[in-house]
Structures are given as structure tokens and as C-alpha cells.
Amino acid sequence: MKKLIIAGLAAALACGAFAQQNAPAFDDPKASVIAVSSAAVPGKMKDNIKLINLSDDENISFRVYIYDSKKASWNLYGKALLKGFYDGDTIDSDFEDKIRKVEYVAVIPDGNGVYEYEAEKKHNDLRIKIHSPNGSADESYKKDAVTVDVRSVPGVFKDNVKFVNETSDKNISFTLYAFNDKNGIWQKAGVAVLKDFGDTDTVDSPLEDSLPSYACFAVVSRSGKTYAYDFKKANKDFIITVR
């Protein structure tokens, strides 16, 4: 499954790069022009433009422009703020009813971050996924990760991954990774935030229904503090209890 995800992203980025050869120019060195016509991105878009954060950065903002082919000009569609991993922002815009025939959009980060963009059409929306540049990921987190072989835990796991806080600590957060080969690529599967004792959080993951298919998970404390973890399967969920 991880190979399919990587191959899909590579194909999408390659397709975008090919289409960009004929794309209209945008007078900003930080702008990325993305072809979103039906030929470049299959599917329908008629409602909204939504940005989704799959990068390693948090609290990042972007401006999105749409290209008017008749007037050969760019119009500001709106702005998006992405607070954390897999956070999404549906842009509020006066042009919402005018995206059906849009062939190009431009995305500009407000900060100094460098990103790669992947476009897809889903539920009549245009979704633009924000990725960190390929090969730029810092893997130092692996040395502090606690890993578990999902298959070795008794029970049935088909649905969600849930975290439970049984510590006295408040506002603690954890990153979940999924992989099949410990020495291979780890997919960032989501983030859990636990406010206080007894709090639970279901991981909202970009891996979606494929999450139960991974052989192993890794948990990383985002604060760097060391915790103990219990793993079990219950009600078709995979439960990670933090102690």
C-alpha cells in the first residue's frame, strides 16, 4: 500500500510538471502554478477549493489564485490557514461558483517554506495537498519512536486508531507513523492530542481505510518526554494507552 501511495503522488506531481510547461506565468518566484483542467486532474469541481496539510510544518498560510483564461489574468480566490498535520481549510471566496471551468490555479505560501503540491477532485471540490519537498524529511524522530507489530496484538483491527491518556500530564501530543518495513519509508499517519487524564483522541489520518493494512505502527512523543504505551484491539479499533 505504501508503494501505491508514493507512486500515486509521484504520478500526480509528474503530471502537474508536464502540464505546467504550458501554464500561464505568475509574477512571484514563490508561486506554484497547477493545471487543474479535467485533462490534468480527472473528476469534477464546482463547489470549493480546499487545502490540506500533509507537510511537516504547522501554522502555515497560503494564497490561492485562479486564472481567467478569457482575460488572461489572475484573480485572488482566497486564503487558507493550516494549523497542523492533516488540517484542512475550505477557502471562503466570492469566486466559489466560478471554479467549474478554471484550468489553472496558483498557490503561494506566505512564509519562506518550500512545498510540493498535489491536486485532486473529490466531492465536487478541488483539493490541493501540501507536501514537504521530496527527500527533505528529517528522520531523527525514529530514534525516539516506540514501535509495535500490529499483527502481534490479539483481536480485530478494521477501523480507527485511538489514543487514551492515563497520565497526569495535560495537553500532550503524539505522532503516529505506519510502515511495513522498519528500515523503509514510514508514512506519517496522523497526530493525537490529549488534553488531560482520561481524554481520548481518534487519529484523523490521510491513510484513511488503508491504515489497518500496515504491519507496524510507531509512536513519537512530540514533546520529547518519554512515556510508556499499552497496545490493544477493541471494538475493531487499535487502542494506544499512554502511561
C-alpha positions in Angstrom: 0.0 0.0 0.0 2.8 2.5 0.8 4.2 1.9 -2.7 0.9 2.8 -4.2 0.7 6.0 -2.2 4.2 7.0 -3.2 3.6 6.1 -6.8 0.4 8.0 -6.9 2.0 11.1 -5.5 4.9 10.8 -7.9 2.5 10.4 -10.8 0.4 13.4 -9.8 3.5 15.6 -9.4 4.9 14.4 -12.7 1.6 15.1 -14.4 1.5 18.6 -12.9 5.0 19.3 -14.0 4.2 18.3 -17.6 1.1 20.4 -17.7 3.0 23.3 -16.2 5.1 23.6 -19.3 2.1 25.3 -21.0 0.8 27.1 -17.9 0.4 30.8 -17.7 3.2 32.7 -15.8 2.7 34.1 -12.4 4.8 37.0 -11.3 6.0 35.7 -8.0 9.0 33.4 -7.5 7.3 31.6 -4.7 4.2 30.8 -6.8 3.4 27.3 -8.0 1.1 27.1 -10.9 -1.0 23.9 -11.0 -3.0 22.7 -14.0 -6.5 21.6 -12.8 -8.4 21.1 -16.0 -10.3 17.8 -16.5 -7.4 16.6 -18.7 -4.9 17.3 -16.0 -6.9 16.3 -12.9 -9.8 13.8 -13.5 -13.1 14.4 -11.8 -15.5 17.3 -11.2 -15.0 20.6 -9.3 -17.9 23.0 -8.9 -18.1 23.9 -5.2 -14.9 24.8 -3.2 -11.2 24.8 -3.1 -9.7 23.1 -0.1 -6.1 23.0 1.1 -4.9 20.0 3.2 -1.6 20.0 5.1 0.5 16.8 4.6 3.7 18.7 5.3 6.0 18.6 8.4 5.1 22.3 9.1 2.4 23.8 11.3 0.6 27.1 11.2 1.3 27.8 7.6 -0.8 30.0 5.3 -1.3 30.3 1.6 -2.9 32.5 -1.0 -4.7 30.8 -3.9 -5.3 32.5 -7.3 -7.4 31.3 -10.2 -6.7 32.1 -13.8 -9.2 33.8 -16.0 -8.4 32.4 -19.5 -10.6 35.0 -21.3 -9.0 38.0 -19.7 -5.6 36.3 -19.4 -5.4 37.4 -15.8 -5.1 36.0 -12.3 -7.7 36.7 -9.6 -7.2 36.1 -5.8 -9.5 33.3 -4.9 -8.8 33.4 -1.2 -6.5 32.5 1.7 -6.0 29.3 3.7 -4.5 28.7 7.2 -3.4 25.2 8.1 -2.7 24.7 11.8 -1.3 21.1 11.9 -0.8 17.8 10.1 -3.8 16.8 8.0 -5.6 20.0 8.9 -7.8 21.3 6.1 -9.2 24.7 5.2 -12.0 25.2 2.8 -11.5 28.7 1.4 -14.3 31.2 1.7 -14.4 33.0 -1.6 -16.5 35.2 -3.8 -15.5 33.0 -6.8 -16.9 29.7 -5.4 -19.4 29.4 -8.2 -16.8 30.1 -10.9 -14.3 27.3 -10.5 -16.0 24.8 -12.8 -14.1 26.0 -15.9 -10.9 27.0 -14.1 -7.8 25.4 -15.8 -5.0 26.8 -13.6 -4.6 27.8 -10.0 -1.5 29.3 -8.3 -0.6 28.6 -4.7 1.8 31.0 -2.8 3.0 30.3 0.7 3.0 33.4 2.9 6.2 32.4 4.7 9.5 31.1 3.5 8.5 27.4 3.3 9.1 25.4 0.2 6.4 22.9 -0.7 5.2 20.5 -3.3 1.5 20.4 -4.3 -0.8 17.6 -5.3 -4.3 18.3 -6.8 -7.3 16.1 -6.8 -11.0 16.4 -7.2 -13.3 14.9 -4.7 -16.9 15.5 -3.6 -17.1 18.3 -6.3 -14.2 20.2 -4.6 -10.7 20.9 -5.8 -8.4 19.7 -3.1 -4.7 20.8 -3.0 -2.5 18.7 -0.8 0.6 20.4 0.7 3.7 18.2 0.9 7.2 18.8 2.2 9.7 18.6 -0.6 10.6 15.0 -1.5 13.7 13.9 0.4 13.6 16.7 2.9 12.1 14.8 5.8 14.1 14.7 9.0 14.1 11.1 10.2 15.8 11.8 13.6 12.4 11.1 15.2 12.9 7.4 14.6 15.5 7.0 17.4 12.8 8.0 20.0 10.0 6.1 18.4 8.2 3.2 20.2 7.2 0.6 17.6 4.6 -2.1 17.7 3.9 -5.0 15.4 0.1 -4.6 14.9 -0.3 -8.2 13.9 1.1 -9.4 17.2 -1.7 -7.7 19.2 -4.6 -10.1 19.7 -8.0 -9.1 18.3 -9.6 -7.5 15.2 -8.5 -4.1 13.8 -10.5 -2.7 11.0 -11.5 0.9 11.9 -9.6 3.6 13.8 -6.5 4.2 15.9 -7.4 5.8 19.3 -5.1 7.3 22.0 -6.0 7.3 25.7 -4.3 9.5 28.3 -3.7 7.7 31.6 -1.0 10.2 32.7 -1.3 13.3 34.9 0.1 15.4 32.0 -2.0 17.8 30.1 -2.0 18.9 26.5 0.3 16.2 25.3 0.5 15.1 21.7 1.9 12.2 19.7 2.7 11.5 16.1 1.6 8.1 14.6 3.6 6.5 11.8 2.7 3.4 9.8 5.1 1.2 7.9 5.7 -2.4 6.7 9.5 -2.3 6.8 11.2 -0.7 9.7 14.1 0.2 7.5 11.9 1.5 4.8 9.7 4.6 4.5 7.5 5.5 7.4 4.2 7.1 6.4 3.0 9.9 8.7 -0.4 8.6 9.7 -1.7 11.4 12.0 -1.4 13.3 15.2 -3.2 12.8 18.5 -3.7 15.4 21.2 -4.7 14.5 24.7 -5.9 17.4 27.0 -5.8 15.7 30.4 -6.3 12.4 32.3 -8.9 10.2 30.7 -9.1 12.1 27.5 -9.2 10.2 24.2 -8.4 11.2 20.6 -9.2 9.3 17.4 -6.5 9.8 14.8 -7.7 11.5 11.7 -5.4 10.0 9.1 -4.7 10.7 5.4 -4.2 7.0 5.0 -7.9 6.5 5.8 -9.2 3.0 5.2 -5.7 1.6 4.4 -4.4 2.3 7.9 -5.3 -1.2 9.2 -3.4 -2.8 6.4 0.0 -1.7 7.7 2.1 -4.2 9.6 3.6 -1.8 12.2 3.0 1.4 13.9 5.4 3.8 15.6 4.5 6.4 18.3 6.6 9.5 18.9 6.0 11.9 21.8 6.1 15.4 20.2 7.4 17.0 23.4 10.3 14.6 23.6 9.2 13.3 27.0 9.3 9.5 27.5 6.1 7.6 28.0 5.1 4.0 28.3 2.4 2.7 25.9 0.0 -0.2 26.1 -1.5 -1.6 22.9 -4.7 -3.5 22.4 -7.5 -4.1 19.9 -11.1 -3.5 21.0 -14.3 -2.9 19.1 -12.3 -3.2 15.8 -10.1 -0.2 16.9 -6.4 -0.2 17.7 -6.1 1.4 21.2 -2.9 3.1 22.3 -2.9 3.9 26.1 -0.3 6.4 27.2 1.0 5.9 30.7 
